[in-house]
Amino acid sequence: METTRLTSKGQLVIPKTIRDRLRMAAGTEFTVTASGQRIVLEAVRRKGHRLNDWAGFKHTVKKLSDKEAFAPVEWDRNT
């Protein structure tokens, strides 16, 4: 368990180990709710975001034509 402290401006720092594990970058938006004495932060997942928008995702996404997308897949059963 990690701890953090509320600043005089009402800000919290999410520990780096947690940010790294959840792949959160600067600008990540959260919903904030109260549940009893708990504060619940959940990362906002927006519809329509591309994979490249996610922190830590470094692969480029290739657009496929219909022919490429529906072509039979070949693989070597011995691997």
PyMOL commands that place a pseudoatom at each C-alpha (Angstrom):
pseudoatom trace, name=CA, resn=MET, resi=1, chain=A, elem=C, hetatm=0, pos=[0.000, 0.000, 0.000]
pseudoatom trace, name=CA, resn=GLU, resi=2, chain=A, elem=C, hetatm=0, pos=[1.271, 3.464, -0.882]
pseudoatom trace, name=CA, resn=THR, resi=3, chain=A, elem=C, hetatm=0, pos=[0.397, 6.761, 0.764]
pseudoatom trace, name=CA, resn=THR, resi=4, chain=A, elem=C, hetatm=0, pos=[0.028, 10.279, -0.568]
pseudoatom trace, name=CA, resn=ARG, resi=5, chain=A, elem=C, hetatm=0, pos=[-0.889, 13.642, 0.911]
pseudoatom trace, name=CA, resn=LEU, resi=6, chain=A, elem=C, hetatm=0, pos=[-3.553, 16.214, -0.009]
pseudoatom trace, name=CA, resn=THR, resi=7, chain=A, elem=C, hetatm=0, pos=[-2.044, 19.634, -0.796]
pseudoatom trace, name=CA, resn=SER, resi=8, chain=A, elem=C, hetatm=0, pos=[-3.456, 22.974, 0.324]
pseudoatom trace, name=CA, resn=LYS, resi=9, chain=A, elem=C, hetatm=0, pos=[-4.862, 23.309, -3.222]
pseudoatom trace, name=CA, resn=GLY, resi=10, chain=A, elem=C, hetatm=0, pos=[-6.743, 19.991, -2.906]
pseudoatom trace, name=CA, resn=GLN, resi=11, chain=A, elem=C, hetatm=0, pos=[-4.356, 18.080, -5.180]
pseudoatom trace, name=CA, resn=LEU, resi=12, chain=A, elem=C, hetatm=0, pos=[-3.143, 14.487, -4.784]
pseudoatom trace, name=CA, resn=VAL, resi=13, chain=A, elem=C, hetatm=0, pos=[-0.120, 12.831, -6.322]
pseudoatom trace, name=CA, resn=ILE, resi=14, chain=A, elem=C, hetatm=0, pos=[-0.703, 9.286, -7.564]
pseudoatom trace, name=CA, resn=PRO, resi=15, chain=A, elem=C, hetatm=0, pos=[2.515, 7.379, -6.773]
pseudoatom trace, name=CA, resn=LYS, resi=16, chain=A, elem=C, hetatm=0, pos=[4.702, 6.631, -9.811]
pseudoatom trace, name=CA, resn=THR, resi=17, chain=A, elem=C, hetatm=0, pos=[4.602, 2.870, -9.245]
pseudoatom trace, name=CA, resn=ILE, resi=18, chain=A, elem=C, hetatm=0, pos=[0.806, 2.941, -9.572]
pseudoatom trace, name=CA, resn=ARG, resi=19, chain=A, elem=C, hetatm=0, pos=[0.834, 5.330, -12.570]
pseudoatom trace, name=CA, resn=ASP, resi=20, chain=A, elem=C, hetatm=0, pos=[3.330, 3.068, -14.336]
pseudoatom trace, name=CA, resn=ARG, resi=21, chain=A, elem=C, hetatm=0, pos=[1.419, -0.126, -13.553]
pseudoatom trace, name=CA, resn=LEU, resi=22, chain=A, elem=C, hetatm=0, pos=[-1.837, 1.366, -14.878]
pseudoatom trace, name=CA, resn=ARG, resi=23, chain=A, elem=C, hetatm=0, pos=[-0.108, 3.169, -17.765]
pseudoatom trace, name=CA, resn=MET, resi=24, chain=A, elem=C, hetatm=0, pos=[-1.422, 6.586, -16.805]
pseudoatom trace, name=CA, resn=ALA, resi=25, chain=A, elem=C, hetatm=0, pos=[0.141, 9.659, -18.348]
pseudoatom trace, name=CA, resn=ALA, resi=26, chain=A, elem=C, hetatm=0, pos=[-0.223, 13.374, -17.791]
pseudoatom trace, name=CA, resn=GLY, resi=27, chain=A, elem=C, hetatm=0, pos=[-3.667, 14.475, -18.928]
pseudoatom trace, name=CA, resn=THR, resi=28, chain=A, elem=C, hetatm=0, pos=[-5.443, 11.231, -17.953]
pseudoatom trace, name=CA, resn=GLU, resi=29, chain=A, elem=C, hetatm=0, pos=[-8.988, 12.124, -16.916]
pseudoatom trace, name=CA, resn=PHE, resi=30, chain=A, elem=C, hetatm=0, pos=[-10.809, 10.514, -13.995]
pseudoatom trace, name=CA, resn=THR, resi=31, chain=A, elem=C, hetatm=0, pos=[-14.293, 10.304, -12.614]
pseudoatom trace, name=CA, resn=VAL, resi=32, chain=A, elem=C, hetatm=0, pos=[-14.336, 10.960, -8.870]
pseudoatom trace, name=CA, resn=THR, resi=33, chain=A, elem=C, hetatm=0, pos=[-16.965, 9.475, -6.551]
pseudoatom trace, name=CA, resn=ALA, resi=34, chain=A, elem=C, hetatm=0, pos=[-17.312, 9.089, -2.802]
pseudoatom trace, name=CA, resn=SER, resi=35, chain=A, elem=C, hetatm=0, pos=[-18.246, 5.729, -1.296]
pseudoatom trace, name=CA, resn=GLY, resi=36, chain=A, elem=C, hetatm=0, pos=[-18.520, 6.011, 2.476]
pseudoatom trace, name=CA, resn=GLN, resi=37, chain=A, elem=C, hetatm=0, pos=[-15.080, 7.202, 3.618]
pseudoatom trace, name=CA, resn=ARG, resi=38, chain=A, elem=C, hetatm=0, pos=[-13.455, 6.159, 0.323]
pseudoatom trace, name=CA, resn=ILE, resi=39, chain=A, elem=C, hetatm=0, pos=[-12.653, 8.322, -2.668]
pseudoatom trace, name=CA, resn=VAL, resi=40, chain=A, elem=C, hetatm=0, pos=[-12.870, 6.319, -5.899]
pseudoatom trace, name=CA, resn=LEU, resi=41, chain=A, elem=C, hetatm=0, pos=[-10.934, 7.451, -8.974]
pseudoatom trace, name=CA, resn=GLU, resi=42, chain=A, elem=C, hetatm=0, pos=[-11.637, 5.732, -12.293]
pseudoatom trace, name=CA, resn=ALA, resi=43, chain=A, elem=C, hetatm=0, pos=[-9.848, 6.550, -15.534]
pseudoatom trace, name=CA, resn=VAL, resi=44, chain=A, elem=C, hetatm=0, pos=[-12.250, 7.845, -18.171]
pseudoatom trace, name=CA, resn=ARG, resi=45, chain=A, elem=C, hetatm=0, pos=[-12.339, 5.587, -21.212]
pseudoatom trace, name=CA, resn=ARG, resi=46, chain=A, elem=C, hetatm=0, pos=[-13.633, 7.601, -24.142]
pseudoatom trace, name=CA, resn=LYS, resi=47, chain=A, elem=C, hetatm=0, pos=[-15.261, 5.910, -27.107]
pseudoatom trace, name=CA, resn=GLY, resi=48, chain=A, elem=C, hetatm=0, pos=[-13.487, 6.468, -30.388]
pseudoatom trace, name=CA, resn=HIS, resi=49, chain=A, elem=C, hetatm=0, pos=[-9.969, 6.886, -29.021]
pseudoatom trace, name=CA, resn=ARG, resi=50, chain=A, elem=C, hetatm=0, pos=[-7.309, 5.232, -31.091]
pseudoatom trace, name=CA, resn=LEU, resi=51, chain=A, elem=C, hetatm=0, pos=[-4.883, 2.706, -29.636]
pseudoatom trace, name=CA, resn=ASN, resi=52, chain=A, elem=C, hetatm=0, pos=[-2.021, 5.115, -30.267]
pseudoatom trace, name=CA, resn=ASP, resi=53, chain=A, elem=C, hetatm=0, pos=[-3.644, 7.598, -27.859]
pseudoatom trace, name=CA, resn=TRP, resi=54, chain=A, elem=C, hetatm=0, pos=[-3.030, 5.255, -24.898]
pseudoatom trace, name=CA, resn=ALA, resi=55, chain=A, elem=C, hetatm=0, pos=[0.109, 5.865, -22.878]
pseudoatom trace, name=CA, resn=GLY, resi=56, chain=A, elem=C, hetatm=0, pos=[2.683, 3.154, -23.454]
pseudoatom trace, name=CA, resn=PHE, resi=57, chain=A, elem=C, hetatm=0, pos=[1.231, 1.990, -26.784]
pseudoatom trace, name=CA, resn=LYS, resi=58, chain=A, elem=C, hetatm=0, pos=[4.065, 2.365, -29.268]
pseudoatom trace, name=CA, resn=HIS, resi=59, chain=A, elem=C, hetatm=0, pos=[2.868, 0.333, -32.229]
pseudoatom trace, name=CA, resn=THR, resi=60, chain=A, elem=C, hetatm=0, pos=[1.455, 1.940, -35.318]
pseudoatom trace, name=CA, resn=VAL, resi=61, chain=A, elem=C, hetatm=0, pos=[-1.920, 0.751, -36.517]
pseudoatom trace, name=CA, resn=LYS, resi=62, chain=A, elem=C, hetatm=0, pos=[-2.082, -0.167, -40.191]
pseudoatom trace, name=CA, resn=LYS, resi=63, chain=A, elem=C, hetatm=0, pos=[-5.366, 0.397, -41.987]
pseudoatom trace, name=CA, resn=LEU, resi=64, chain=A, elem=C, hetatm=0, pos=[-6.348, -2.660, -44.001]
pseudoatom trace, name=CA, resn=SER, resi=65, chain=A, elem=C, hetatm=0, pos=[-8.369, -2.850, -47.179]
pseudoatom trace, name=CA, resn=ASP, resi=66, chain=A, elem=C, hetatm=0, pos=[-11.397, -5.173, -47.157]
pseudoatom trace, name=CA, resn=LYS, resi=67, chain=A, elem=C, hetatm=0, pos=[-9.380, -7.678, -49.182]
pseudoatom trace, name=CA, resn=GLU, resi=68, chain=A, elem=C, hetatm=0, pos=[-6.554, -7.687, -46.612]
pseudoatom trace, name=CA, resn=ALA, resi=69, chain=A, elem=C, hetatm=0, pos=[-8.913, -7.768, -43.633]
pseudoatom trace, name=CA, resn=PHE, resi=70, chain=A, elem=C, hetatm=0, pos=[-10.862, -10.782, -44.895]
pseudoatom trace, name=CA, resn=ALA, resi=71, chain=A, elem=C, hetatm=0, pos=[-7.986, -12.725, -46.432]
pseudoatom trace, name=CA, resn=PRO, resi=72, chain=A, elem=C, hetatm=0, pos=[-7.439, -16.239, -45.064]
pseudoatom trace, name=CA, resn=VAL, resi=73, chain=A, elem=C, hetatm=0, pos=[-4.917, -16.461, -42.258]
pseudoatom trace, name=CA, resn=GLU, resi=74, chain=A, elem=C, hetatm=0, pos=[-1.989, -18.799, -42.763]
pseudoatom trace, name=CA, resn=TRP, resi=75, chain=A, elem=C, hetatm=0, pos=[0.147, -20.127, -39.940]
pseudoatom trace, name=CA, resn=ASP, resi=76, chain=A, elem=C, hetatm=0, pos=[2.613, -22.888, -39.349]
pseudoatom trace, name=CA, resn=ARG, resi=77, chain=A, elem=C, hetatm=0, pos=[1.028, -25.499, -37.063]
pseudoatom trace, name=CA, resn=ASN, resi=78, chain=A, elem=C, hetatm=0, pos=[4.505, -26.667, -35.985]
pseudoatom trace, name=CA, resn=THR, resi=79, chain=A, elem=C, hetatm=0, pos=[5.294, -23.466, -34.068]
for i in range(1, 79): cmd.bond("trace and resi %d" % i, "trace and resi %d" % (i + 1))
show_as sticks, trace
zoom trace
